[in-house]
Amino acid sequence: MSYSDGLAALNLEMPSRVPRTEYSADAHWDLVRAVTGLPVDALSPESVRQHASDEFRRAWNYDLVWSTLVSGTALDKLRTDMGHAVYAAGGVDYRSDTSCPFRTPEEVLTFDPWEVYGTKDRAQLIRDFEAHYQRQCAASPDAVNMSGIYITLFSGLIEIFGWEMLLLGAGTDMTRFGQVANRYASWIQQYFDALADSDVPVVMVHDDIVWTSGPMLNPAWYRQFVFPNYKSFFQPLLDSGKKILFTSDGTFTMFVDDIAATGVHGFVMEPTTDMQYIADKYGQTHVFIGNADTRVLLSGTKAEIRQEVARCMAIGKDCPGFFMAVGNHIPANTPVENALYYNEVYEELSRR
């Protein structure tokens, strides 16, 4: 790990190598065993898994560790359970049970998060963010760490309503659904204000605003109800001198300029977002992280894996804030030999 290289890239000071991060690779237990030699699997005690993950990130030289604190659990008082497909090793994350507390679009359109979730203790939120950041630093002391918010706005609405009722509510009355988004934004602002006051220098803002095919709703809706709220969220963070990184799954190419205008310092993206566009327009002024295609690691040949890493390096290597990563994850079904070869090629091509 190299805190200095990660920090240099965040500050747009070109390090001598392209720094990197990854997602989920440190819970791909077959890969973790191959890299660290530690006896660990999905059923190992949490302490064993945590230690093995820490050692894996060190061995793969993570320069930055992606993390957020505020997740869907903050909405547990009233939220939809959409179940969970198999993703983790051993299928330990699979859940078939689903439930939704909303029965009609009208219930969606009249929802008020202040009435349900209430006012938060600002001092406690600050302590929580700082404690989370310190835990991250203890686990990965030689990398840049962060805290942040997963349920920023659209992702929060997904957690609350689930996909079916969200789309029914939006489709029934886009303007009133925008007002729901504004009410949610005013509620989640509490977390952003507390994060601004916390001793956390780097913030990850996550919001899945698009699908792979692009926006779920009319782009004009986002420009009226999402990005203006982002500006309100981010202003106290900017005033406090924090670095803000933005993550969305899917294809957000059409919104890159809108997101940049909110004041963020960097973008984290999946392979379907046009990283070349970001590099051409923002490569000297912003951080960007990505975006090797995980599907190539899953089923590609060595030649195809090398070509994919080379593609990313050709886009990002001349940009001071570029971090290499596989987008969006290296899941547990990725062949170990392919992941190891990807890392070998990354190390070979990372020197500037």
Secondary structure as UniProt FT lines:
FT   HELIX           3..10
FT   TURN            11..12
FT   HELIX           25..27
FT   HELIX           29..36
FT   TURN            42..43
FT   HELIX           46..59
FT   TURN            60..61
FT   HELIX           72..75
FT   TURN            76..77
FT   HELIX           89..91
FT   TURN            92..93
FT   HELIX           105..109
FT   HELIX           113..117
FT   HELIX           122..139
FT   TURN            141..142
FT   STRAND          147..149
FT   HELIX           154..172
FT   HELIX           174..197
FT   STRAND          202..206
FT   STRAND          210..211
FT   TURN            212..213
FT   STRAND          214..215
FT   HELIX           219..225
FT   HELIX           227..239
FT   TURN            240..241
FT   STRAND          243..247
FT   HELIX           253..255
FT   HELIX           256..261
FT   TURN            262..263
FT   STRAND          266..268
FT   TURN            271..272
FT   HELIX           275..282
FT   TURN            283..285
FT   STRAND          287..293
FT   HELIX           294..299
FT   HELIX           302..316
FT   TURN            317..318
FT   TURN            320..321
FT   STRAND          322..327
FT   TURN            332..333
FT   HELIX           336..349
//
